């Protein structure tokens, strides 16, 4: 049982269509221009601006993953999705662990200063 793949089969299996690339590019461009406009023209300020930009960034990430990296569109087993999930897990462990360690070090090294500030 020899299963041969020619170049056309590989292109069909792993690449999107021109339409999907144009939709992805247009969505990315719109999200980028919206983010820029909200900051440049000061449409929102403070926490509202931060939350809006985070929302645009997460939407941009989703657009990039679906339209350009084709995550979730591969046949089963979904190795690319599993690899992406594992990468996100490792990043979360590193970031949360680093923040935890830095907070603990701050408490151990500077704990007496925060106590003095609250008693004054």
Chimera marker file (.cmm) of the C-alpha trace (Angstrom):
<marker_set name="trace">
<marker id="1" x="0.000" y="0.000" z="0.000" r="1" g="1" b="0" radius="0.5"/>
<marker id="2" x="1.926" y="2.934" z="-1.258" r="1" g="1" b="0" radius="0.5"/>
<marker id="3" x="0.185" y="6.254" z="-0.939" r="1" g="1" b="0" radius="0.5"/>
<marker id="4" x="1.738" y="8.843" z="-3.189" r="1" g="1" b="0" radius="0.5"/>
<marker id="5" x="1.200" y="12.554" z="-2.850" r="1" g="1" b="0" radius="0.5"/>
<marker id="6" x="1.936" y="14.837" z="-5.723" r="1" g="1" b="0" radius="0.5"/>
<marker id="7" x="2.435" y="18.583" z="-5.392" r="1" g="1" b="0" radius="0.5"/>
<marker id="8" x="-1.173" y="19.387" z="-6.315" r="1" g="1" b="0" radius="0.5"/>
<marker id="9" x="-2.492" y="17.159" z="-3.504" r="1" g="1" b="0" radius="0.5"/>
<marker id="10" x="-0.188" y="18.823" z="-0.997" r="1" g="1" b="0" radius="0.5"/>
<marker id="11" x="-1.307" y="22.286" z="-2.114" r="1" g="1" b="0" radius="0.5"/>
<marker id="12" x="-4.970" y="21.305" z="-1.806" r="1" g="1" b="0" radius="0.5"/>
<marker id="13" x="-4.428" y="19.803" z="1.623" r="1" g="1" b="0" radius="0.5"/>
<marker id="14" x="-2.359" y="22.534" z="3.295" r="1" g="1" b="0" radius="0.5"/>
<marker id="15" x="-3.128" y="25.786" z="1.533" r="1" g="1" b="0" radius="0.5"/>
<marker id="16" x="-6.145" y="28.027" z="1.511" r="1" g="1" b="0" radius="0.5"/>
<marker id="17" x="-7.744" y="29.626" z="-1.475" r="1" g="1" b="0" radius="0.5"/>
<marker id="18" x="-7.033" y="33.089" z="-2.777" r="1" g="1" b="0" radius="0.5"/>
<marker id="19" x="-10.461" y="34.124" z="-1.475" r="1" g="1" b="0" radius="0.5"/>
<marker id="20" x="-9.583" y="33.053" z="2.079" r="1" g="1" b="0" radius="0.5"/>
<marker id="21" x="-6.252" y="34.893" z="1.916" r="1" g="1" b="0" radius="0.5"/>
<marker id="22" x="-7.955" y="38.072" z="0.682" r="1" g="1" b="0" radius="0.5"/>
<marker id="23" x="-10.587" y="37.833" z="3.440" r="1" g="1" b="0" radius="0.5"/>
<marker id="24" x="-7.850" y="37.289" z="6.044" r="1" g="1" b="0" radius="0.5"/>
<marker id="25" x="-5.747" y="40.151" z="4.717" r="1" g="1" b="0" radius="0.5"/>
<marker id="26" x="-8.732" y="42.506" z="4.621" r="1" g="1" b="0" radius="0.5"/>
<marker id="27" x="-9.804" y="41.574" z="8.151" r="1" g="1" b="0" radius="0.5"/>
<marker id="28" x="-6.238" y="42.035" z="9.426" r="1" g="1" b="0" radius="0.5"/>
<marker id="29" x="-5.946" y="45.396" z="7.716" r="1" g="1" b="0" radius="0.5"/>
<marker id="30" x="-9.274" y="46.595" z="9.137" r="1" g="1" b="0" radius="0.5"/>
<marker id="31" x="-8.361" y="45.481" z="12.670" r="1" g="1" b="0" radius="0.5"/>
<marker id="32" x="-4.957" y="47.167" z="12.429" r="1" g="1" b="0" radius="0.5"/>
<marker id="33" x="-6.469" y="50.414" z="11.151" r="1" g="1" b="0" radius="0.5"/>
<marker id="34" x="-9.128" y="50.332" z="13.873" r="1" g="1" b="0" radius="0.5"/>
<marker id="35" x="-6.484" y="49.880" z="16.569" r="1" g="1" b="0" radius="0.5"/>
<marker id="36" x="-4.393" y="52.698" z="15.148" r="1" g="1" b="0" radius="0.5"/>
<marker id="37" x="-7.418" y="54.993" z="14.819" r="1" g="1" b="0" radius="0.5"/>
<marker id="38" x="-8.590" y="54.417" z="18.390" r="1" g="1" b="0" radius="0.5"/>
<marker id="39" x="-5.161" y="55.435" z="19.703" r="1" g="1" b="0" radius="0.5"/>
<marker id="40" x="-4.259" y="58.193" z="17.233" r="1" g="1" b="0" radius="0.5"/>
<marker id="41" x="-7.598" y="60.015" z="17.315" r="1" g="1" b="0" radius="0.5"/>
<marker id="42" x="-8.080" y="59.358" z="21.058" r="1" g="1" b="0" radius="0.5"/>
<marker id="43" x="-11.545" y="57.884" z="20.548" r="1" g="1" b="0" radius="0.5"/>
<marker id="44" x="-11.328" y="56.112" z="23.905" r="1" g="1" b="0" radius="0.5"/>
<marker id="45" x="-9.190" y="56.774" z="26.945" r="1" g="1" b="0" radius="0.5"/>
<marker id="46" x="-7.870" y="54.830" z="29.912" r="1" g="1" b="0" radius="0.5"/>
<marker id="47" x="-9.101" y="51.347" z="30.681" r="1" g="1" b="0" radius="0.5"/>
<marker id="48" x="-11.702" y="51.420" z="27.905" r="1" g="1" b="0" radius="0.5"/>
<marker id="49" x="-8.948" y="51.907" z="25.336" r="1" g="1" b="0" radius="0.5"/>
<marker id="50" x="-6.833" y="49.131" z="26.841" r="1" g="1" b="0" radius="0.5"/>
<marker id="51" x="-9.714" y="46.640" z="26.847" r="1" g="1" b="0" radius="0.5"/>
<marker id="52" x="-10.690" y="47.585" z="23.296" r="1" g="1" b="0" radius="0.5"/>
<marker id="53" x="-7.122" y="47.128" z="22.054" r="1" g="1" b="0" radius="0.5"/>
<marker id="54" x="-6.870" y="43.765" z="23.821" r="1" g="1" b="0" radius="0.5"/>
<marker id="55" x="-10.104" y="42.735" z="22.088" r="1" g="1" b="0" radius="0.5"/>
<marker id="56" x="-8.747" y="43.822" z="18.704" r="1" g="1" b="0" radius="0.5"/>
<marker id="57" x="-5.485" y="41.959" z="19.387" r="1" g="1" b="0" radius="0.5"/>
<marker id="58" x="-7.280" y="38.736" z="20.290" r="1" g="1" b="0" radius="0.5"/>
<marker id="59" x="-9.474" y="39.033" z="17.200" r="1" g="1" b="0" radius="0.5"/>
<marker id="60" x="-6.369" y="39.671" z="15.093" r="1" g="1" b="0" radius="0.5"/>
<marker id="61" x="-4.748" y="36.559" z="16.564" r="1" g="1" b="0" radius="0.5"/>
<marker id="62" x="-7.809" y="34.484" z="15.683" r="1" g="1" b="0" radius="0.5"/>
<marker id="63" x="-7.822" y="35.843" z="12.106" r="1" g="1" b="0" radius="0.5"/>
<marker id="64" x="-4.121" y="35.053" z="11.674" r="1" g="1" b="0" radius="0.5"/>
<marker id="65" x="-4.497" y="31.519" z="13.032" r="1" g="1" b="0" radius="0.5"/>
<marker id="66" x="-7.518" y="30.645" z="10.911" r="1" g="1" b="0" radius="0.5"/>
<marker id="67" x="-6.868" y="32.396" z="7.605" r="1" g="1" b="0" radius="0.5"/>
<marker id="68" x="-3.071" y="32.185" z="7.341" r="1" g="1" b="0" radius="0.5"/>
<marker id="69" x="-1.921" y="29.286" z="9.531" r="1" g="1" b="0" radius="0.5"/>
<marker id="70" x="-5.069" y="27.225" z="8.815" r="1" g="1" b="0" radius="0.5"/>
<marker id="71" x="-5.337" y="26.049" z="12.418" r="1" g="1" b="0" radius="0.5"/>
<marker id="72" x="-8.388" y="23.851" z="12.856" r="1" g="1" b="0" radius="0.5"/>
<marker id="73" x="-8.726" y="23.160" z="9.143" r="1" g="1" b="0" radius="0.5"/>
<marker id="74" x="-6.325" y="20.241" z="8.906" r="1" g="1" b="0" radius="0.5"/>
<marker id="75" x="-7.606" y="16.664" z="8.703" r="1" g="1" b="0" radius="0.5"/>
<marker id="76" x="-7.670" y="14.493" z="11.815" r="1" g="1" b="0" radius="0.5"/>
<marker id="77" x="-5.593" y="13.973" z="13.872" r="1" g="1" b="0" radius="0.5"/>
<marker id="78" x="-5.172" y="17.701" z="14.352" r="1" g="1" b="0" radius="0.5"/>
<marker id="79" x="-1.443" y="17.786" z="15.034" r="1" g="1" b="0" radius="0.5"/>
<marker id="80" x="-1.065" y="21.484" z="14.294" r="1" g="1" b="0" radius="0.5"/>
<marker id="81" x="-3.828" y="22.392" z="16.744" r="1" g="1" b="0" radius="0.5"/>
<marker id="82" x="-2.319" y="20.105" z="19.376" r="1" g="1" b="0" radius="0.5"/>
<marker id="83" x="1.129" y="21.666" z="18.850" r="1" g="1" b="0" radius="0.5"/>
<marker id="84" x="-0.355" y="25.166" z="19.134" r="1" g="1" b="0" radius="0.5"/>
<marker id="85" x="-2.168" y="24.234" z="22.345" r="1" g="1" b="0" radius="0.5"/>
<marker id="86" x="1.025" y="22.784" z="23.813" r="1" g="1" b="0" radius="0.5"/>
<marker id="87" x="2.956" y="25.934" z="22.859" r="1" g="1" b="0" radius="0.5"/>
<marker id="88" x="0.351" y="28.128" z="24.554" r="1" g="1" b="0" radius="0.5"/>
<marker id="89" x="0.486" y="25.913" z="27.656" r="1" g="1" b="0" radius="0.5"/>
<marker id="90" x="4.289" y="26.219" z="27.876" r="1" g="1" b="0" radius="0.5"/>
<marker id="91" x="4.104" y="30.006" z="27.391" r="1" g="1" b="0" radius="0.5"/>
<marker id="92" x="1.498" y="30.310" z="30.145" r="1" g="1" b="0" radius="0.5"/>
<marker id="93" x="3.622" y="28.213" z="32.504" r="1" g="1" b="0" radius="0.5"/>
<marker id="94" x="6.695" y="30.375" z="31.824" r="1" g="1" b="0" radius="0.5"/>
<marker id="95" x="4.871" y="33.716" z="32.127" r="1" g="1" b="0" radius="0.5"/>
<marker id="96" x="2.772" y="32.839" z="35.186" r="1" g="1" b="0" radius="0.5"/>
<marker id="97" x="5.736" y="31.146" z="36.871" r="1" g="1" b="0" radius="0.5"/>
<marker id="98" x="7.951" y="34.169" z="36.246" r="1" g="1" b="0" radius="0.5"/>
<marker id="99" x="5.338" y="36.555" z="37.646" r="1" g="1" b="0" radius="0.5"/>
<marker id="100" x="4.851" y="34.317" z="40.668" r="1" g="1" b="0" radius="0.5"/>
<marker id="101" x="8.611" y="34.168" z="41.352" r="1" g="1" b="0" radius="0.5"/>
<marker id="102" x="9.044" y="37.931" z="40.917" r="1" g="1" b="0" radius="0.5"/>
<marker id="103" x="6.113" y="38.642" z="43.255" r="1" g="1" b="0" radius="0.5"/>
<marker id="104" x="7.521" y="36.260" z="45.865" r="1" g="1" b="0" radius="0.5"/>
<marker id="105" x="10.988" y="37.828" z="45.602" r="1" g="1" b="0" radius="0.5"/>
<marker id="106" x="9.463" y="41.279" z="45.963" r="1" g="1" b="0" radius="0.5"/>
<marker id="107" x="7.620" y="40.190" z="49.113" r="1" g="1" b="0" radius="0.5"/>
<marker id="108" x="10.753" y="38.646" z="50.604" r="1" g="1" b="0" radius="0.5"/>
<marker id="109" x="13.085" y="41.516" z="49.742" r="1" g="1" b="0" radius="0.5"/>
<marker id="110" x="10.791" y="44.528" z="50.098" r="1" g="1" b="0" radius="0.5"/>
<marker id="111" x="8.103" y="43.254" z="52.467" r="1" g="1" b="0" radius="0.5"/>
<marker id="112" x="9.220" y="45.454" z="55.347" r="1" g="1" b="0" radius="0.5"/>
<marker id="113" x="8.852" y="48.596" z="53.212" r="1" g="1" b="0" radius="0.5"/>
<marker id="114" x="5.223" y="47.878" z="52.393" r="1" g="1" b="0" radius="0.5"/>
<marker id="115" x="4.497" y="47.343" z="56.095" r="1" g="1" b="0" radius="0.5"/>
<marker id="116" x="6.074" y="50.707" z="56.983" r="1" g="1" b="0" radius="0.5"/>
<marker id="117" x="4.008" y="52.471" z="54.329" r="1" g="1" b="0" radius="0.5"/>
<marker id="118" x="0.721" y="51.091" z="55.644" r="1" g="1" b="0" radius="0.5"/>
<marker id="119" x="1.481" y="52.049" z="59.271" r="1" g="1" b="0" radius="0.5"/>
<marker id="120" x="2.235" y="55.715" z="58.518" r="1" g="1" b="0" radius="0.5"/>
<link id1="1" id2="2" r="1" g="1" b="0" radius="0.2"/>
<link id1="2" id2="3" r="1" g="1" b="0" radius="0.2"/>
<link id1="3" id2="4" r="1" g="1" b="0" radius="0.2"/>
<link id1="4" id2="5" r="1" g="1" b="0" radius="0.2"/>
<link id1="5" id2="6" r="1" g="1" b="0" radius="0.2"/>
<link id1="6" id2="7" r="1" g="1" b="0" radius="0.2"/>
<link id1="7" id2="8" r="1" g="1" b="0" radius="0.2"/>
<link id1="8" id2="9" r="1" g="1" b="0" radius="0.2"/>
<link id1="9" id2="10" r="1" g="1" b="0" radius="0.2"/>
<link id1="10" id2="11" r="1" g="1" b="0" radius="0.2"/>
<link id1="11" id2="12" r="1" g="1" b="0" radius="0.2"/>
<link id1="12" id2="13" r="1" g="1" b="0" radius="0.2"/>
<link id1="13" id2="14" r="1" g="1" b="0" radius="0.2"/>
<link id1="14" id2="15" r="1" g="1" b="0" radius="0.2"/>
<link id1="15" id2="16" r="1" g="1" b="0" radius="0.2"/>
<link id1="16" id2="17" r="1" g="1" b="0" radius="0.2"/>
<link id1="17" id2="18" r="1" g="1" b="0" radius="0.2"/>
<link id1="18" id2="19" r="1" g="1" b="0" radius="0.2"/>
<link id1="19" id2="20" r="1" g="1" b="0" radius="0.2"/>
<link id1="20" id2="21" r="1" g="1" b="0" radius="0.2"/>
<link id1="21" id2="22" r="1" g="1" b="0" radius="0.2"/>
<link id1="22" id2="23" r="1" g="1" b="0" radius="0.2"/>
<link id1="23" id2="24" r="1" g="1" b="0" radius="0.2"/>
<link id1="24" id2="25" r="1" g="1" b="0" radius="0.2"/>
<link id1="25" id2="26" r="1" g="1" b="0" radius="0.2"/>
<link id1="26" id2="27" r="1" g="1" b="0" radius="0.2"/>
<link id1="27" id2="28" r="1" g="1" b="0" radius="0.2"/>
<link id1="28" id2="29" r="1" g="1" b="0" radius="0.2"/>
<link id1="29" id2="30" r="1" g="1" b="0" radius="0.2"/>
<link id1="30" id2="31" r="1" g="1" b="0" radius="0.2"/>
<link id1="31" id2="32" r="1" g="1" b="0" radius="0.2"/>
<link id1="32" id2="33" r="1" g="1" b="0" radius="0.2"/>
<link id1="33" id2="34" r="1" g="1" b="0" radius="0.2"/>
<link id1="34" id2="35" r="1" g="1" b="0" radius="0.2"/>
<link id1="35" id2="36" r="1" g="1" b="0" radius="0.2"/>
<link id1="36" id2="37" r="1" g="1" b="0" radius="0.2"/>
<link id1="37" id2="38" r="1" g="1" b="0" radius="0.2"/>
<link id1="38" id2="39" r="1" g="1" b="0" radius="0.2"/>
<link id1="39" id2="40" r="1" g="1" b="0" radius="0.2"/>
<link id1="40" id2="41" r="1" g="1" b="0" radius="0.2"/>
<link id1="41" id2="42" r="1" g="1" b="0" radius="0.2"/>
<link id1="42" id2="43" r="1" g="1" b="0" radius="0.2"/>
<link id1="43" id2="44" r="1" g="1" b="0" radius="0.2"/>
<link id1="44" id2="45" r="1" g="1" b="0" radius="0.2"/>
<link id1="45" id2="46" r="1" g="1" b="0" radius="0.2"/>
<link id1="46" id2="47" r="1" g="1" b="0" radius="0.2"/>
<link id1="47" id2="48" r="1" g="1" b="0" radius="0.2"/>
<link id1="48" id2="49" r="1" g="1" b="0" radius="0.2"/>
<link id1="49" id2="50" r="1" g="1" b="0" radius="0.2"/>
<link id1="50" id2="51" r="1" g="1" b="0" radius="0.2"/>
<link id1="51" id2="52" r="1" g="1" b="0" radius="0.2"/>
<link id1="52" id2="53" r="1" g="1" b="0" radius="0.2"/>
<link id1="53" id2="54" r="1" g="1" b="0" radius="0.2"/>
<link id1="54" id2="55" r="1" g="1" b="0" radius="0.2"/>
<link id1="55" id2="56" r="1" g="1" b="0" radius="0.2"/>
<link id1="56" id2="57" r="1" g="1" b="0" radius="0.2"/>
<link id1="57" id2="58" r="1" g="1" b="0" radius="0.2"/>
<link id1="58" id2="59" r="1" g="1" b="0" radius="0.2"/>
<link id1="59" id2="60" r="1" g="1" b="0" radius="0.2"/>
<link id1="60" id2="61" r="1" g="1" b="0" radius="0.2"/>
<link id1="61" id2="62" r="1" g="1" b="0" radius="0.2"/>
<link id1="62" id2="63" r="1" g="1" b="0" radius="0.2"/>
<link id1="63" id2="64" r="1" g="1" b="0" radius="0.2"/>
<link id1="64" id2="65" r="1" g="1" b="0" radius="0.2"/>
<link id1="65" id2="66" r="1" g="1" b="0" radius="0.2"/>
<link id1="66" id2="67" r="1" g="1" b="0" radius="0.2"/>
<link id1="67" id2="68" r="1" g="1" b="0" radius="0.2"/>
<link id1="68" id2="69" r="1" g="1" b="0" radius="0.2"/>
<link id1="69" id2="70" r="1" g="1" b="0" radius="0.2"/>
<link id1="70" id2="71" r="1" g="1" b="0" radius="0.2"/>
<link id1="71" id2="72" r="1" g="1" b="0" radius="0.2"/>
<link id1="72" id2="73" r="1" g="1" b="0" radius="0.2"/>
<link id1="73" id2="74" r="1" g="1" b="0" radius="0.2"/>
<link id1="74" id2="75" r="1" g="1" b="0" radius="0.2"/>
<link id1="75" id2="76" r="1" g="1" b="0" radius="0.2"/>
<link id1="76" id2="77" r="1" g="1" b="0" radius="0.2"/>
<link id1="77" id2="78" r="1" g="1" b="0" radius="0.2"/>
<link id1="78" id2="79" r="1" g="1" b="0" radius="0.2"/>
<link id1="79" id2="80" r="1" g="1" b="0" radius="0.2"/>
<link id1="80" id2="81" r="1" g="1" b="0" radius="0.2"/>
<link id1="81" id2="82" r="1" g="1" b="0" radius="0.2"/>
<link id1="82" id2="83" r="1" g="1" b="0" radius="0.2"/>
<link id1="83" id2="84" r="1" g="1" b="0" radius="0.2"/>
<link id1="84" id2="85" r="1" g="1" b="0" radius="0.2"/>
<link id1="85" id2="86" r="1" g="1" b="0" radius="0.2"/>
<link id1="86" id2="87" r="1" g="1" b="0" radius="0.2"/>
<link id1="87" id2="88" r="1" g="1" b="0" radius="0.2"/>
<link id1="88" id2="89" r="1" g="1" b="0" radius="0.2"/>
<link id1="89" id2="90" r="1" g="1" b="0" radius="0.2"/>
<link id1="90" id2="91" r="1" g="1" b="0" radius="0.2"/>
<link id1="91" id2="92" r="1" g="1" b="0" radius="0.2"/>
<link id1="92" id2="93" r="1" g="1" b="0" radius="0.2"/>
<link id1="93" id2="94" r="1" g="1" b="0" radius="0.2"/>
<link id1="94" id2="95" r="1" g="1" b="0" radius="0.2"/>
<link id1="95" id2="96" r="1" g="1" b="0" radius="0.2"/>
<link id1="96" id2="97" r="1" g="1" b="0" radius="0.2"/>
<link id1="97" id2="98" r="1" g="1" b="0" radius="0.2"/>
<link id1="98" id2="99" r="1" g="1" b="0" radius="0.2"/>
<link id1="99" id2="100" r="1" g="1" b="0" radius="0.2"/>
<link id1="100" id2="101" r="1" g="1" b="0" radius="0.2"/>
<link id1="101" id2="102" r="1" g="1" b="0" radius="0.2"/>
<link id1="102" id2="103" r="1" g="1" b="0" radius="0.2"/>
<link id1="103" id2="104" r="1" g="1" b="0" radius="0.2"/>
<link id1="104" id2="105" r="1" g="1" b="0" radius="0.2"/>
<link id1="105" id2="106" r="1" g="1" b="0" radius="0.2"/>
<link id1="106" id2="107" r="1" g="1" b="0" radius="0.2"/>
<link id1="107" id2="108" r="1" g="1" b="0" radius="0.2"/>
<link id1="108" id2="109" r="1" g="1" b="0" radius="0.2"/>
<link id1="109" id2="110" r="1" g="1" b="0" radius="0.2"/>
<link id1="110" id2="111" r="1" g="1" b="0" radius="0.2"/>
<link id1="111" id2="112" r="1" g="1" b="0" radius="0.2"/>
<link id1="112" id2="113" r="1" g="1" b="0" radius="0.2"/>
<link id1="113" id2="114" r="1" g="1" b="0" radius="0.2"/>
<link id1="114" id2="115" r="1" g="1" b="0" radius="0.2"/>
<link id1="115" id2="116" r="1" g="1" b="0" radius="0.2"/>
<link id1="116" id2="117" r="1" g="1" b="0" radius="0.2"/>
<link id1="117" id2="118" r="1" g="1" b="0" radius="0.2"/>
<link id1="118" id2="119" r="1" g="1" b="0" radius="0.2"/>
<link id1="119" id2="120" r="1" g="1" b="0" radius="0.2"/>
</marker_set>
